[in-house]
């Protein structure tokens, strides 16, 4: 499925790929961050309409600086994986097999347990279902068995009242929830559905369940630095945020294992690079039309934006607006995104980022291995985004 396998790696520590002349400011920022050591290794891709105007990669694939980040280097994309999981759900909506307004239990009867009979598919996608994580005790090993982990979610009670504009971000279990709905409808596990219906047809080097044969291309993420925190800013014991972040406690090094990459966790365990994420999210950014082929109808695209949440999220504790599978700009939490554009975006832990700007028909993606201490964007990714918008203007 790799669309660039065999391309020579960049010279050690340097940039390879290309950027259109008007986007040279993005290349300059990436080069500066690599030279200063702010970046270890990573990739950037920008598509406008059907034209790739930025496709850059460079730096190092390993912390020791011995293996260059190449054209086909891939890494864990954390929560950017959710955008691909959401695209899988939208494909089923497009085909008339999934109704956003239907109860989840219509497709997954066991989910009706413990007061969840009326939770809808829409509420899973916009994080208002009240199921942001697993009840404890739960370990990372427990969630790698996706069938068993989905069954645990089906059996537990909601943590807050579903069906309002109040969101509680499904940190990791988003992929288990949506993935089980996909499996119940289609019969294929989420990773196989994504491979056969999205990644392969689009030529995108993205995996939910990485084959062992691709392991030699993986760059392990470098955990974010520890940042001293004011004790007063920590969520209170027993709060939804505390329960979510400890259900299970997930560290960056958990993504280093073969077991993690093979599992293909749809909420946080995708493996790919910026080119792959941009190629797939291009489907939404261009209103469902990619290279003359309509992949999503205008009605399905509009549904992503139709009924956004607007609350201080109970898990992330930030003011956020969630559409279906992506967030929408918020003047407080994302002032670096244009508020007057129809934009859907999301980020991965450590600073990776995907943006679908439907008004500009632009897709932006950034994936790296040196994680920052942030959840939605980082100083680096915000700088690249700002420069990309300046280039468009």
C-alpha positions as CSV (number, residue, x, y, z in Angstrom):
1,X,0.0,0.0,0.0
2,X,3.0,2.3,0.3
3,X,2.9,4.9,-2.5
4,X,6.6,5.9,-2.2
5,X,8.4,2.6,-1.3
6,X,11.9,2.6,-2.6
7,X,12.4,6.4,-2.8
8,X,15.9,7.3,-1.6
9,X,16.1,8.8,1.9
10,X,17.0,12.4,2.5
11,X,20.6,13.2,3.3
12,X,21.2,13.0,7.0
13,X,19.3,15.6,9.0
14,X,18.2,17.5,5.8
15,X,14.9,18.1,4.0
16,X,13.8,16.2,0.9
17,X,10.6,16.5,-1.2
18,X,9.3,19.8,-2.6
19,X,7.3,22.9,-1.9
20,X,5.7,25.1,-4.5
21,X,7.4,28.5,-4.7
22,X,4.5,30.2,-2.9
23,X,4.8,27.7,0.0
24,X,8.6,28.1,0.4
25,X,7.8,29.8,3.8
26,X,6.6,26.4,5.0
27,X,9.7,24.7,3.9
28,X,11.8,27.4,5.5
29,X,10.1,26.9,8.9
30,X,10.5,23.1,8.7
31,X,14.2,23.5,7.8
32,X,14.8,25.9,10.6
33,X,13.2,23.6,13.2
34,X,15.2,20.6,11.9
35,X,18.4,22.6,12.1
36,X,17.8,23.9,15.6
37,X,16.8,20.4,16.9
38,X,13.2,21.5,17.7
39,X,12.3,18.8,15.1
40,X,13.9,15.4,15.1
41,X,12.1,14.0,12.0
42,X,8.8,14.4,10.3
43,X,6.8,15.1,7.3
44,X,4.5,17.9,5.9
45,X,1.9,17.8,3.1
46,X,-0.4,20.4,1.7
47,X,-2.9,19.7,-1.1
48,X,-4.9,22.5,-2.7
49,X,-7.7,21.2,-5.0
50,X,-6.1,18.1,-6.4
51,X,-2.6,19.6,-6.5
52,X,0.1,18.6,-4.0
53,X,1.8,21.9,-3.3
54,X,3.9,20.7,-0.3
55,X,5.3,17.2,0.2
56,X,8.3,17.5,2.6
57,X,10.1,15.1,4.8
58,X,13.4,15.1,6.6
59,X,15.4,14.8,9.8
60,X,16.0,11.6,11.6
61,X,13.9,8.5,12.1
62,X,15.6,7.5,15.3
63,X,16.6,9.6,18.4
64,X,20.3,8.7,18.0
65,X,20.4,10.4,14.6
66,X,21.6,7.4,12.6
67,X,18.6,6.7,10.3
68,X,17.3,9.5,8.1
69,X,13.5,10.1,7.9
70,X,12.8,8.9,4.3
71,X,9.9,9.4,1.9
72,X,8.3,6.3,3.1
73,X,9.0,6.6,6.9
74,X,5.8,6.1,8.9
75,X,5.1,6.6,12.6
76,X,2.2,6.5,15.1
77,X,-0.2,9.2,14.3
78,X,-2.1,9.2,17.6
79,X,-5.5,10.8,17.5
80,X,-5.2,11.9,13.9
81,X,-6.2,8.2,13.4
82,X,-9.7,9.3,14.4
83,X,-10.1,11.2,11.2
84,X,-9.6,8.0,9.2
85,X,-12.0,6.1,11.5
86,X,-14.6,8.9,10.9
87,X,-14.1,8.6,7.2
88,X,-14.9,4.9,7.4
89,X,-18.1,5.7,9.1
90,X,-19.0,8.3,6.6
91,X,-18.4,5.8,3.8
92,X,-21.1,3.6,5.3
93,X,-23.4,6.6,5.6
94,X,-22.8,7.5,2.0
95,X,-23.8,3.9,1.0
96,X,-27.0,4.1,3.0
97,X,-25.8,1.4,5.4
98,X,-25.4,3.6,8.4
99,X,-28.0,6.1,9.7
100,X,-26.5,8.9,11.9
101,X,-29.8,9.3,13.8
102,X,-30.2,5.6,14.5
103,X,-29.4,4.1,18.0
104,X,-26.0,2.5,18.1
105,X,-27.9,-0.6,19.5
106,X,-29.7,-1.0,16.2
107,X,-26.4,-2.2,14.8
108,X,-24.8,-3.4,18.0
109,X,-27.5,-4.7,20.3
110,X,-25.2,-5.3,23.3
111,X,-24.5,-1.6,23.4
112,X,-28.1,-1.0,24.8
113,X,-27.0,-2.3,28.2
114,X,-26.7,0.0,31.3
115,X,-28.9,2.8,30.0
116,X,-27.4,3.3,26.5
117,X,-30.3,2.1,24.4
118,X,-31.0,5.6,23.0
119,X,-27.4,6.7,22.3
120,X,-27.1,7.5,18.6
121,X,-24.4,7.0,16.0
122,X,-24.1,10.8,15.8
123,X,-23.4,11.0,19.5
124,X,-20.5,8.5,19.2
125,X,-19.0,10.6,16.4
126,X,-19.3,14.0,18.1
127,X,-18.1,12.7,21.6
128,X,-21.5,13.4,23.4
129,X,-22.3,9.7,24.0
130,X,-21.0,9.7,27.6
131,X,-18.5,6.9,26.9
132,X,-15.1,8.6,26.9
133,X,-13.0,5.7,28.3
134,X,-13.1,2.3,30.0
135,X,-14.1,1.7,33.6
136,X,-11.1,0.7,35.7
137,X,-9.3,-1.5,36.2
138,X,-8.1,-1.6,32.6
139,X,-4.6,-1.8,31.1
140,X,-3.2,-1.1,27.7
141,X,-2.9,-4.8,27.0
142,X,-6.7,-5.1,27.7
143,X,-7.6,-2.6,24.9
144,X,-5.4,-4.4,22.3
145,X,-8.0,-7.2,22.2
146,X,-10.5,-5.0,20.3
147,X,-13.4,-7.4,20.5
148,X,-13.1,-7.8,24.2
149,X,-12.5,-4.1,24.7
150,X,-15.6,-3.2,22.7
151,X,-17.6,-5.6,24.8
152,X,-16.5,-3.9,28.0
153,X,-17.6,-0.5,26.6
154,X,-21.0,-2.0,25.6
155,X,-21.5,-3.2,29.2
156,X,-20.7,0.0,31.1
157,X,-22.9,2.9,32.0
158,X,-22.5,6.4,30.5
159,X,-20.4,8.7,32.6
160,X,-22.5,11.7,31.8
161,X,-25.9,12.3,30.3
162,X,-25.7,11.8,26.5
163,X,-27.6,13.7,23.9
164,X,-26.8,17.3,24.8
165,X,-24.1,19.7,23.5
166,X,-21.8,18.6,26.3
167,X,-18.8,16.7,24.9
168,X,-16.5,14.2,26.7
169,X,-13.7,13.4,24.3
170,X,-13.3,9.7,23.7
171,X,-9.5,9.6,24.1
172,X,-8.7,6.2,22.8
173,X,-12.0,4.2,22.7
174,X,-13.4,6.3,19.8
175,X,-11.9,3.7,17.4
176,X,-13.3,0.8,19.4
177,X,-16.8,2.3,19.4
178,X,-16.9,3.3,15.7
179,X,-15.0,0.3,14.7
180,X,-17.4,-2.1,16.3
181,X,-20.3,-0.3,14.5
182,X,-18.4,-0.7,11.2
183,X,-17.8,-4.4,11.9
184,X,-21.4,-5.1,12.8
185,X,-22.6,-3.5,9.6
186,X,-19.9,-4.6,7.1
187,X,-18.4,-7.7,8.7
188,X,-14.8,-6.5,8.2
189,X,-12.7,-5.2,11.1
190,X,-12.1,-1.5,11.0
191,X,-8.5,-1.9,9.9
192,X,-9.4,-4.1,7.0
193,X,-12.3,-1.8,5.9
194,X,-9.9,1.2,6.0
195,X,-7.3,-0.7,3.9
196,X,-9.7,-2.0,1.3
197,X,-12.1,0.9,1.0
198,X,-10.0,4.0,1.7
199,X,-6.2,3.5,1.9
200,X,-5.7,1.2,-1.1
201,X,-8.1,3.0,-3.5
202,X,-6.5,6.4,-2.6
203,X,-2.9,5.1,-2.7
204,X,-2.4,6.2,0.9
205,X,0.3,4.7,3.1
206,X,-1.8,4.5,6.2
207,X,-2.4,1.5,8.4
208,X,-4.8,0.5,11.2
209,X,-3.0,-2.8,11.8
210,X,0.5,-2.6,10.5
211,X,1.8,-5.8,8.8
212,X,5.1,-7.1,10.2
213,X,6.6,-6.6,6.7
214,X,6.3,-2.8,7.1
215,X,8.0,-2.6,10.5
216,X,11.4,-1.6,9.1
217,X,9.9,1.8,8.0
218,X,8.6,2.8,11.4
219,X,10.0,5.7,13.4
220,X,9.3,5.4,17.1
221,X,7.9,8.6,18.7
222,X,10.0,10.4,21.3
223,X,7.9,11.0,24.4
224,X,7.1,14.6,25.2
225,X,9.1,16.5,27.8
226,X,7.8,16.6,31.3
227,X,6.3,20.0,32.1
228,X,5.9,21.2,35.7
229,X,2.1,21.6,36.3
230,X,0.4,23.8,38.8
231,X,-1.4,21.4,41.2
232,X,-4.4,23.6,41.0
233,X,-4.7,23.0,37.2
234,X,-4.9,19.2,37.6
235,X,-8.3,17.6,37.3
236,X,-9.9,16.6,40.6
237,X,-9.7,12.9,41.7
238,X,-12.7,11.1,40.5
239,X,-13.6,13.6,37.8
240,X,-14.4,12.5,34.3
241,X,-11.1,13.8,33.1
242,X,-9.1,11.9,35.7
243,X,-11.1,8.7,35.0
244,X,-10.6,9.1,31.2
245,X,-6.8,9.6,31.4
246,X,-6.4,6.6,33.6
247,X,-8.7,4.3,31.7
248,X,-6.2,3.1,30.7
249,X,-3.0,5.1,31.5
250,X,-1.3,5.3,28.1
251,X,2.3,6.4,27.6
252,X,4.1,7.3,24.4
253,X,6.3,4.2,24.8
254,X,3.3,2.0,24.6
255,X,3.2,2.7,20.8
256,X,6.7,1.2,20.4
257,X,5.5,-2.4,20.6
258,X,4.7,-4.7,17.7
259,X,1.5,-5.6,19.5
260,X,0.3,-1.9,19.5
261,X,1.0,-1.4,15.8
262,X,-0.6,-4.7,14.8
263,X,-3.7,-4.0,16.8
264,X,-4.5,-0.8,14.8
265,X,-6.4,1.1,17.5
266,X,-8.7,3.4,15.5
267,X,-8.7,6.1,18.1
268,X,-4.9,6.5,18.6
269,X,-3.0,3.7,16.9
270,X,-2.8,4.5,13.2
271,X,0.6,4.3,11.4
272,X,1.3,6.6,8.5
273,X,2.8,10.0,7.5
274,X,1.6,13.4,6.5
275,X,1.2,12.5,2.8
276,X,-1.1,9.6,3.7
277,X,-3.2,11.6,6.1
278,X,-3.6,14.4,3.7
279,X,-4.5,12.1,0.9
280,X,-7.3,10.5,2.9
281,X,-8.6,13.8,4.5
282,X,-8.6,15.3,1.0
283,X,-11.9,13.5,0.6
284,X,-13.6,15.9,3.1
285,X,-11.6,19.0,2.3
286,X,-12.7,18.9,-1.3
287,X,-16.4,18.4,-0.5
288,X,-16.3,14.7,-1.3
289,X,-14.9,15.1,-4.8
290,X,-11.4,13.8,-5.4
291,X,-9.8,13.9,-8.8
292,X,-13.2,14.0,-10.5
293,X,-14.6,11.1,-8.5
294,X,-17.3,11.8,-6.0
295,X,-16.6,9.8,-2.8
296,X,-18.9,11.6,-0.5
297,X,-22.2,13.4,-1.3
298,X,-22.7,17.1,-0.3
299,X,-25.3,15.9,2.2
300,X,-22.8,13.7,4.0
301,X,-20.2,16.3,4.0
302,X,-22.6,18.9,5.4
303,X,-23.6,16.5,8.2
304,X,-20.0,16.8,9.6
305,X,-20.8,20.5,10.3
306,X,-24.5,20.4,10.9
307,X,-25.0,20.2,14.6
308,X,-21.7,21.0,16.4
309,X,-21.2,20.7,20.1
310,X,-20.1,23.9,22.0
311,X,-18.9,23.3,25.5
312,X,-15.9,23.0,27.7
313,X,-15.0,19.4,27.0
314,X,-15.2,17.2,30.2
315,X,-12.0,15.3,29.3
316,X,-9.7,17.8,27.6
317,X,-11.1,20.7,29.7
318,X,-10.9,23.1,26.8
319,X,-13.7,25.0,25.0
320,X,-14.3,22.9,21.9
321,X,-16.7,22.5,19.0
322,X,-17.0,19.0,17.7
323,X,-18.5,18.0,14.4
324,X,-18.8,14.4,13.3
325,X,-15.3,12.9,13.8
326,X,-13.4,16.2,13.5
327,X,-13.4,19.4,15.6
328,X,-14.4,22.8,14.2
329,X,-12.5,26.0,15.0
330,X,-13.1,27.7,18.4
331,X,-11.9,31.3,19.0
332,X,-10.5,30.4,22.4
333,X,-8.8,27.0,21.9
334,X,-7.8,27.4,18.3
335,X,-7.3,31.1,17.6
336,X,-4.7,30.2,15.0
337,X,-7.4,28.8,12.7
338,X,-9.6,31.1,10.5
339,X,-13.0,31.4,12.1
340,X,-14.7,32.4,8.9
341,X,-13.9,29.2,7.0
342,X,-15.7,25.9,6.9
343,X,-12.9,23.9,8.6
344,X,-12.7,20.5,10.1
345,X,-9.5,19.5,11.9
346,X,-8.0,17.4,14.6
347,X,-4.6,16.8,16.2
348,X,-2.6,13.9,17.6
349,X,-0.9,13.8,21.0
350,X,2.4,15.6,20.7
351,X,1.5,18.1,18.0
352,X,0.7,16.3,14.7
353,X,-2.2,17.9,12.9
354,X,-4.8,17.5,10.1
355,X,-6.9,20.3,8.7
356,X,-9.6,20.2,6.1
357,X,-10.5,23.6,4.8
358,X,-13.5,23.2,2.5
359,X,-13.7,26.9,1.5
360,X,-10.1,26.9,0.4
361,X,-10.2,23.3,-0.8
362,X,-7.0,22.8,1.2
363,X,-5.8,19.8,3.1
364,X,-2.9,20.2,5.6
365,X,-1.2,17.4,7.4
366,X,1.9,17.3,9.7
367,X,3.3,14.2,11.4
368,X,6.5,14.0,13.4
369,X,8.3,11.8,15.9
370,X,9.5,14.4,18.5
371,X,6.4,14.9,20.6
372,X,5.6,18.3,22.3
373,X,3.8,18.5,25.6
374,X,0.4,19.3,23.9
375,X,-2.8,17.6,22.8
376,X,-4.1,19.9,20.1
377,X,-1.3,21.3,17.9
378,X,2.1,22.6,19.1
379,X,4.2,25.7,18.6
380,X,5.7,23.9,15.6
381,X,2.5,22.8,13.9
382,X,0.8,26.1,14.5
383,X,3.7,27.9,12.9
384,X,3.4,25.6,9.8
385,X,-0.3,26.1,9.6
386,X,0.0,29.9,9.9
387,X,2.6,29.9,7.1
388,X,0.4,27.7,4.9
389,X,-2.5,30.1,5.2
390,X,-0.2,33.0,4.4
391,X,0.9,31.2,1.3
392,X,-2.7,30.7,0.2
393,X,-3.5,34.3,0.7
